[in-house]
Amino acid sequence: MYIVIIGCGKVGYHLTRALLSAGHEVVTIERSSRRLNAVLEELGSVAVNGDGTEPAVLEEAGVGRADVLVAVTGKDEDNLVACQVARHRFNVPKSIALVNNPENDDIMQKLGVDVVVSSTDIILAHVEEE
């Protein structure tokens, strides 16, 4: 499976590493040159420098042939826009977005993100379960 990941902070880095280990083809898009260089040094040529909400950067990463786009930046609005551009301009079949503020969960779903992941909601569910 070909997967494009937007954001290579802690979540994006570990997700990239895990998906590569599982045999997937992965490209990460990262704005920060410092983070990008760390990924390139540790994982090889699996990262592109740029803004993952920009169509030209997404095209450079090969999003047109991606099976999944995963947006895990620290900004909900960037995650939403990246998913929308991937779905509507490049016809990516599946989009997954991290939501940092659980209040944005519903709007992301209403605006077409296939899977919305909220770490806050996941932790709350486990606390309530206990």
Buried (B, 14 or more C-beta within 10 A) or exposed (E): EBBBBBBBBEBBBEBBBEBBEEEBBBBBBBBEEEBBEBBBEEBEEBBBBBBBBBEEBBEBBBBBEBEBBBBBBEBBEBBBBBBBBBBEEBEBEBBBBBBBEBEBBEEBBEBEBBBBBBEEEEEEEEEEEE
